[in-house]
Amino acid sequence: MENPLGAPLPHQPRPVLRASRSARLAIFGQAPGVRVHASGIPFTDPSGDRLRDWMGVSEDEFYDVERVAIVPMGFCFPGLDRHGGDLPPRRECAPLWRERVLASLANVELILLVGSYAQRWHLPPVRGLNMTETVRGWRDLPKGADGKRYIPLPHPSWRNNAWIKRHPWFDTELLPELRREVRRLLDVDLTSGKPALRRVPKKKGPAPV
């Protein structure tokens, strides 16, 4: 009988996620790629560089686990398909772990849904829509039952360069709102809840490989 969850991973599992009860911003992506599998740190690749640019944050801010949670749909690198692309997130990961992790993120106010896998899981009303329709409708998404706000984003891979060029509203309308919301959440003192002095980011160094 075929295993409904697919074949075992072709490598040793290495879960990659970052979460803290104090985080107010969360990034829900797809699954680690081969570079992230090697580094053990999410988004240590060109996609991460682009995502940080979209958000308007430094690496220090992005990797501040007390403020930013990063929880992919699949915690481990799923392997490569026959064409050399990443396989989809493992089907057993989200049903087994997702609700347990989300229960610990009670202070999260804004969730960035990066890619269609996260969008279909967390936005039941848009499951019949494609990624473009979902992202285009970002203004009309209601808050979740828990009061959290969602902003859907395409995956920041270079494979979506053509998509970004075809949809200029993403750069001129959605990204400015995204950056405002990110700054609102990051520039708050975790203890007092009041606006905090913005920290000067360190110089960007080479990403782990």
C-alpha positions in Angstrom: 0.0 0.0 0.0 1.3 3.5 -0.9 2.3 5.6 2.1 -0.2 8.5 2.1 2.5 10.8 3.6 5.0 10.0 0.9 8.5 8.4 1.0 10.8 9.1 4.0 13.1 12.1 3.7 16.2 11.3 1.7 18.3 13.0 4.4 18.4 13.4 8.2 15.5 15.7 9.3 16.6 19.1 10.5 13.6 21.2 11.7 14.1 24.9 11.1 11.9 27.4 12.9 12.1 30.3 15.3 9.4 31.2 17.8 9.0 33.1 21.0 6.0 33.9 23.2 6.9 37.6 23.0 6.9 37.8 19.2 4.3 40.3 17.7 5.1 39.6 14.1 5.2 36.2 12.4 6.3 34.9 9.0 4.7 31.7 7.8 6.5 30.4 4.7 6.8 27.2 2.8 9.7 24.9 3.9 13.5 25.2 4.2 15.5 25.0 1.0 18.8 23.3 0.6 20.8 26.3 1.9 18.6 26.7 4.9 18.9 23.0 5.6 22.7 23.4 5.7 22.7 26.6 7.8 19.8 25.7 10.2 18.7 29.3 10.0 15.5 30.3 8.0 15.9 32.5 4.9 19.7 32.5 4.7 19.4 32.7 0.9 18.6 35.2 -1.8 14.9 34.8 -1.1 15.6 35.9 2.5 17.4 39.0 1.2 14.4 39.9 -0.9 11.9 39.3 1.9 13.9 41.5 4.3 13.9 44.2 1.6 10.1 43.9 1.2 9.7 44.2 4.9 12.2 47.1 5.3 14.1 45.4 8.1 17.8 44.6 8.8 19.1 41.1 9.4 19.3 41.9 13.1 15.7 42.8 13.3 14.6 39.9 11.1 16.4 37.4 13.3 15.3 38.9 16.6 13.4 35.9 17.9 11.9 37.9 20.7 10.1 40.0 18.1 9.8 37.9 15.0 8.5 34.3 14.7 9.4 32.3 11.6 7.3 29.1 11.3 7.2 27.4 7.8 4.5 25.0 6.8 7.0 22.2 6.7 9.8 22.4 9.3 12.3 20.3 7.3 13.8 20.5 3.9 11.6 18.2 1.8 14.2 17.3 -0.8 14.4 18.0 -4.6 12.2 16.9 -7.4 13.5 15.3 -10.6 13.9 18.8 -12.1 16.1 20.1 -9.3 13.3 22.2 -7.6 12.2 22.0 -4.0 9.4 19.5 -3.3 6.3 20.8 -1.5 6.2 20.9 2.3 5.7 17.5 3.8 2.1 16.8 4.3 2.4 15.3 7.8 4.2 18.3 9.3 1.4 21.0 9.5 -1.4 18.7 10.9 1.0 17.3 13.5 2.8 20.4 14.8 1.1 23.6 13.5 -1.6 24.2 16.1 0.8 23.4 19.0 3.3 26.0 17.8 0.6 28.6 17.1 -0.8 28.2 20.6 2.4 29.6 21.9 2.3 32.7 19.7 -0.5 34.5 21.6 1.1 37.9 21.2 1.4 37.8 17.5 -0.7 40.6 15.8 0.4 40.4 12.2 1.2 37.2 10.1 2.9 37.3 6.7 1.7 34.4 4.6 4.5 33.8 2.2 3.4 31.6 -0.7 0.3 29.7 -1.6 0.8 26.8 0.9 0.6 29.1 3.9 -2.2 31.0 2.4 -4.4 28.0 1.7 -3.9 26.7 5.2 -4.6 29.9 7.1 -7.1 31.5 4.8 -9.9 29.0 4.2 -12.0 31.5 2.2 -9.3 31.9 -0.4 -8.6 28.2 -1.0 -10.3 28.3 -4.4 -8.3 31.3 -5.5 -4.9 31.4 -7.1 -1.9 33.2 -5.5 -2.3 36.3 -7.5 -6.0 36.7 -6.6 -5.2 36.1 -2.9 -2.4 38.7 -2.8 -4.4 41.2 -4.8 -7.2 41.0 -2.3 -4.9 41.7 0.7 -7.0 44.8 1.7 -10.2 42.8 2.1 -9.0 40.0 4.2 -10.8 39.9 7.5 -8.9 39.4 10.7 -8.8 35.9 12.0 -11.0 34.7 14.8 -8.1 35.3 17.2 -7.8 39.0 16.1 -4.6 38.5 14.1 -4.1 40.3 10.8 -2.8 38.5 7.7 -0.9 39.9 4.7 -0.4 37.4 1.9 2.8 37.7 -0.2 4.2 35.8 -3.2 7.3 33.7 -2.5 10.3 36.0 -2.7 12.1 33.6 -5.0 13.7 34.9 -8.2 11.2 32.6 -10.0 8.6 35.3 -9.2 10.5 38.1 -10.9 8.2 38.1 -13.9 5.1 38.1 -11.6 6.4 41.1 -9.7 7.0 43.0 -13.0 3.5 42.1 -14.2 1.8 43.4 -11.0 3.3 46.9 -10.2 0.6 47.4 -7.5 2.5 44.9 -5.4 5.4 47.3 -5.1 3.5 50.6 -5.1 0.6 49.7 -2.9 1.1 46.5 -0.8 4.8 46.9 0.2 4.4 50.4 1.7 1.6 49.2 3.9 3.6 46.1 4.8 6.6 48.2 5.8 4.4 50.5 7.9 2.9 47.6 9.8 6.2 45.9 10.4 7.7 49.1 11.7 4.7 49.6 14.0 5.3 46.2 15.6 9.1 46.3 15.8 9.5 49.8 17.1 7.8 49.0 20.4 9.5 48.2 23.7 8.7 44.7 24.7 8.5 45.6 28.4 6.5 48.8 28.4 4.5 48.4 25.2 5.5 52.0 24.3 7.4 53.1 21.2 11.1 52.2 21.5 14.2 53.9 20.2 15.0 52.3 16.9 18.2 50.2 17.1 20.9 50.9 14.6 21.4 47.7 12.5 24.8 46.2 12.3 26.5 45.9 8.9 25.2 43.1 6.8 27.7 40.2 6.7 27.8 37.2 4.5 24.9 34.7 5.0 25.8 31.3 6.3 26.1 28.6 3.7 
